[in-house]
Amino acid sequence: MACAEEFRHVPTGTLAMLAQRMGRAFVSAQTWYRLIQRNGWRRPRKKVHPSRPRNGIRATKPNELWHVDTTIIRLLDGTKVYLHAIIDNFSRRILAWRANDRFEVASTAILLNEAAAGRTEKGVPPKLLSDAGVENLNGGVDQLIESGLIKRVLAQTDVTFSNSMIEAWWRVLKHNWLFLNTLDSLATVRRLAGFYIEQHNSVMPHAAFSGQTPDEMYFGTGSEVGAKLEAGREESRKRRMESNRAASCGACSAKEAAA
């Protein structure tokens, strides 16, 4: 029954009860789980549904594609803090962010002006990938689009891609830093978020960039970092090999001394 195609839609715990109803096996669900594991029985549950794409949308240069999103942080007293941020797709740099004790519809327009002010070059306006939240679809953002400052692209509407880059960064911010601290006030969240964003942008190297930081990728100042790190790794490998070859075990040393 565990390996039969006709029962592949039945969860194992339910299958134990179904077997009793059918008069075939009066044993507990725990016994089923134990026997399946012990005997290596494979339930015919292989999924044939297409898997999700592993790589999302990718920009080829800074300020080509931005992501904007809001996340909620719950404080110890149950109140909420709303974190709002814009991230550059190419460099993963946080371009602008805000933390408020209430949901503000104007946040996206404010952040877009801040992010645009930090652009190092002028030219084709960046595309803004966002969800269809009211903070992203309003008169303030529409004015910025009409002025030519940005172009808006709605995730899962105008394109098939999701807004996962900024959503993934929220998870990193929360679980790698914010949730390790006592979140007792809006001021605390602002201080902690500001520290982590500064570290993320300018200190922590990114594996996808061969060790460059988001700031270095965004401003184009870290082109030599990858080569330096590779040279350092190669030198370290050589030193380890020389050290290992020069070392000898106690038995060899005793033989050499006897000779």
Secondary structure, 3 states (H helix, E strand, C coil): CCCCHHHCCCCHHHHHHHHHHCCCCCCCHHHHHHHHHHHCCCCCCCCCCCCCCCCCCCCCCCCCEEEEEEEEEECCCCCEEEEEEEEECCCCCEEEEEEECCCCCCHHHHHHHHHHHCCCCCCCCCEEEECCCCCCCCHHHHHHHHCCCCEEEEECCCECCCCHHHHHHHHHHHHHCHHHCCCCCHHHHHHHHHHHHHHHHHCCCCHHHCCCCHHHHHHCCCCCHHHHHHHHHHHHHHHHHHHHHHCCCHHHHHHHHHC
